[in-house]
Amino acid sequence: MASCIGAQMYTIREFCKTPADIAASCAKLRHIGYENVQVSGIAAIEVQELARILDGEGLACVSTHKGVDDMRHTAAFVDYHAALRCKYPAIGGWGWGGKTLAEWKAFIQDYSQIGKTLAAQGLKIGYHNHAHELCRVSDTPQAVPLELMLQEMDPSVWFEIDTYWIAFGGGEPSAWIDRVAGRIPCVHFKDLLITPDMKQHKMVEIGRGNLNWPRILETCRRAGVHYYLVERDAGDLDPFESLRISLENMKAMGLK
């Protein structure tokens, strides 16, 4: 059985600033035990070279984070992902800086059209959340961007729920995963720790924080998640060591 656990390469972005760095980092990921990656945050590299590196290490690219402007170039976008044999591209978020309700609705309409265009070419795009998508953008309780996306985004668009950022924004990760059931082939696993003085949240390795992983895992299985992608934007440990610990803990939870 192929592994369903992957490493989000944004976690190791500081070690992926040249093609040679990328090759060395991919070798480290495979040595740690990862078989899948999400390509994000790495240096510019020809897609054929990236594919050779991944293939040479036995790593599968299961997802990417690309920009909306990249997605508008339909043929090039499809060709890029075909070269990587990647099925699940997504954007890493939108709307930082406080967008209005009208701006969010315009984005949803625009992204839906991009999604329909790419779906017609056999490639479905996703949306990865942070915390600001849980902010109200008007006095109406329903005017929460993630809620609006769930209700109004074209059905071809899938959701890459990030467990940390949902919790950081005051949501319940398992509840949101359940709500996007059938539209969540990939999920971002990231743990949240409340510091002893209760003054800050910290990103920590899976299983070392405060999130309810048994409930999250049960919900992911029910929702139809295919890939569990480990990400840590920042933290106390070396990122490769962090990824190693998360992998071990996830396997101890029953994931393969």
N, C-alpha and C positions, 0 to 999 in steps of 0.2 A: 504493500500500500504506500503510495506517494505521500510525502509529508504535506500537511496543510498549514504548517507554520512558516512564516516568512519574516525577513528583516527589512524594515523601511530604511533605505540607504541615506535618507536625510539625517538619520541618527549619527552617521559617520561622515557627514559632509566635509568636516575639516580634514579628513584623510582621503578625500577624493577630488583634489584640486587639479590634477593632471591625469591624462590617460594612464600613465605608469602607476600613479597613486590608486586609481580605480582598480587596476589589475591586482595590485598588492592587497587592497582591501577586500576584494572579492575572494581572493585566496584565503584570507583570514576568516571571512564569514563561513566559507565552506569547511575550514578546519574546525571551527567552533561547532558546526553541525547543521547549519542552515542549508536548505535545498531550494528555497524560494526567496526572491527579493522583490521589493518595489523600487523602481528607479526614480529617484527624486533628489534634488539638491547636489548633483554631481557636476563636475566640470564638463565643458563642451567636449564631445567626442563623437566621431563618426559612428553611426548606428551599426554599420557592419563590423567595426572594431569592437564595439561594446558587445555585440552578439557573439563574436569570437571569444571574448574574455569570459562571458557567462557560460557559453557552451564548454569551454575548456575546463572550467571549474565544476561543471555539473550543476550550475545554478539556473533555475527557471525564472524569467521575468514574468510575474503574474499580474503586475499592475504598474502604473506610472502616475506621476503627477505632472501635468502639462498645463500651460496657460490657455485661456480662452482664445487668444489670438492664434496660437498654434492650431487649435481645433478648427478655426475658420478655413484653413488651407486643407480641405478635405482629402485630396489625393495624397499629399505629402504626409498627412497625419496617419492615414490608413497604411501607407507604405512603411512608415516608421514602425508601427506596431506589428505589422506583418513580419518585418525583419527580426523582431524580438519574439515573435510568436506569443504576443501579449494580448490578452482578451479584455483587460479591465483598466482602461485609462480613466483618470479623474482629474479634476482641478483640486488644488489644495485649500480652496476657500475663496470667498469673495466678500466684499462689503465692509472691509475694515475702515475705521474712521467715522462711523456713524452715518449710514445711508438712510434715506427717508423711505416711507412705505411705497411711494411711487417709484423710487429708484429700485427697490427690491422687486417690485412687480415687473418692471421693465427688464431687469436682469433675468427673472424667471422665464419671461416670454422669449427673450433672446436665447437663453441657454437651452430652452426646450426646442427651439427651432434647430439649433446646432445639433442637439441630440437626435432629432428626427432625421436630419440629413446624414449623420454618421451611422445611425441604426440601419438606414437603407443600404449602407455599404457593409453591413455586417459587424459594426463596432459600436457597442453601447458605452456611453460615457457616464461617469459618476460625479458625486459631489462629496467632498470631505469637509466636515464641520470643525469649527473651533467653538469658543464660548459665545461670541457675539451674535450668533444666529439664534440664541435663546433670549436676546433682549427684545423687549417690546418696542416697536417703532411707531406706535400710536396708542391711544387710550383704549382701543379695542383689545380685549384679551386674546383674540385670534390673530392679532397682528404681530406674530412672532415669526421671523424669517424662516426658521426650519419648519414650522407648522405650515406656512404658506407654500414652501417648496413641496412638502409632502402632499398637499392638496392640489396644487396647480401645476407642478412640473410635469412635463410629458412623461408618460409611464415608461418610456425607454430609458430614462435617466435613473441610475441606481444611487444608493446612499452608502458612503463609507463612514459609518458612525465611529467617532473617536471617543473611547470610554472616558479618558481623562477630561477632555474639554466639555463633554456633556455634564459630568459631575461638577467641574469647575463653574459651569454656568448655572448650577442649581438644579439640573435635571437628574433623572435616574437612568443610567446607561442601559440597563436591561429593558426598561420601559420603552425607550426610543428604538432599541434594536427590535423589539417586538412590533412596534408600530410600522417599521419598514420591512417586515417579513416578506420574503419573496423578492425584495429589491436590494439585498445586501450580500452580494457575493464575497466581498472583502470587508473586514472590520479592522479598525486600528486598536490594538491593545496597548494600553499605557496606564500605569497605576498612579494613584494620587495619595500622598501621605500628608496628614495633618501634623505639623511639627508640635513638639510637646508644649511649647508656649502658646500654641493655637494662633500664632500671628501670620502664618503663611502656609500655602500649599506647596508641595514639592513633587516633582516627577521622580518616581522611583521604579525599580525593577518589578516586573509582574509578580504579585504575591507578597510584596513587601510594604504595601500601602493599605489603604482603608476601603478599597472597592470590594464589592461582594462578588468574587470570582465564581463560586459555584452557581449563583443565580445567573450571572452573565453568560457563562458557558452553556448552561441549560437553554437559555433564551437563544443564543447563537445557533445552537443545533436545531432548535425548532424553527428558527427564521430562515434556515437554508444557507448559512455562511459556508463558503468553500475555503477561504484563506484567512488566517489569523496573523495579521502583520504587526510586528513589534516595533514600536517607535518610542524614542525618548529624545525630546527636543534639547533638553539640558539636564544636568544632574551632577551628583558628587563623584560618581565612578567614571573610569575610562569607558567610553562608549562601547568598545568591543567586550569588555568585561561585563558591562551592563547587559548587553545582548546575550551573552553566554548564560548569565544567571536567569534571565527571563526565559530563555529556551529550556533550561533545566527545570524550572518551576512549572512551566506550561506542560512539559512532558509528565511531570509528577501529578498534574491535574487530570491527566488522561488524554491529552492531545498528542498526536504523532507528527 
